[in-house]
Amino acid sequence: MVFAPSSLILTNYHLPLSEALAFGISMNTNHKPFVTFIICFMTVCVSFYVAYQISGSILGKSKITELANFGGLTIEGIKNFEVWRLLSSQLIHVHQKHMIYNVLSILFLGIIIERKVGSKYMLAIWLLAGAIGTLFSTQFTPPPWNTGTGASQAAFGLAGFGLILVISKIKHGYLILSALAFALIPALYLDFKSVGYPKAGHSLSFVIGCSLAIYYLYRIKPQYVHLAQKS
């Protein structure tokens, strides 16, 4: 086996594509999870602040009908070009215990995923899966309760991304499996308990996360495909 450091060329060795991809990506896993920490910190601070403004307690319940005044996502807001709501809505919650659970889910998955793929993809998951899923969720609730809020959608997006990494053998081990179980099992239990099926916003965000992971694999594949030699 001969390594060329600049090109990562392997000769005289037949390596399956999945192993070649995993080998190539493992060469660059030193990303610092700054985006994950910033998202979690901002979510905790903003959600507690809004809860205090509405209920008088940082752990108090925020009425969904009041959260539109604090950055909740509404169709009317988007029609008025208030695009900042796509971000702010993910930082506020009705229940602060649920917020803490969401933050922990994002923290556990985010650290693992961001260290593997970098801050750019971590931010893309949060922005796209979180914002689109939250906006989609407003279509299934009648007014005046159709205000999109919460970090659940982003957590489902990260879970979808992480699951594809596991399936493709890019990332494996008990840590990511435990993080996936923590993020998905309680959240799905709450969905089935409340509406009898996975909520639409959660499902869409999960699919978006999977799609972003597939796009990531497609992008990095040309860099390492020469490691896999056809027999």
Secondary structure, DSSP 8 states (H G I E B T S, - for coil): ---BTTTTB--S----HHHHHHHHHHT------HHHHHHHHHHHHHHHHHHHHHHSSTTS---HHHHGGGT-B-HHHHHTT-TTHHHHGGG--S-HHHHHHHHHHHHHHHHHHHHHH-HHHHHHIIIIIIHHHHHHHGGGS-TTS--B--SHHHHHHHHHHHHHHHHTTSS-SHHHHHHHHHHHHHHHHHHHHHTSS--HHHHHHHHHHHHHHHHHHHHHHHHHGGG----
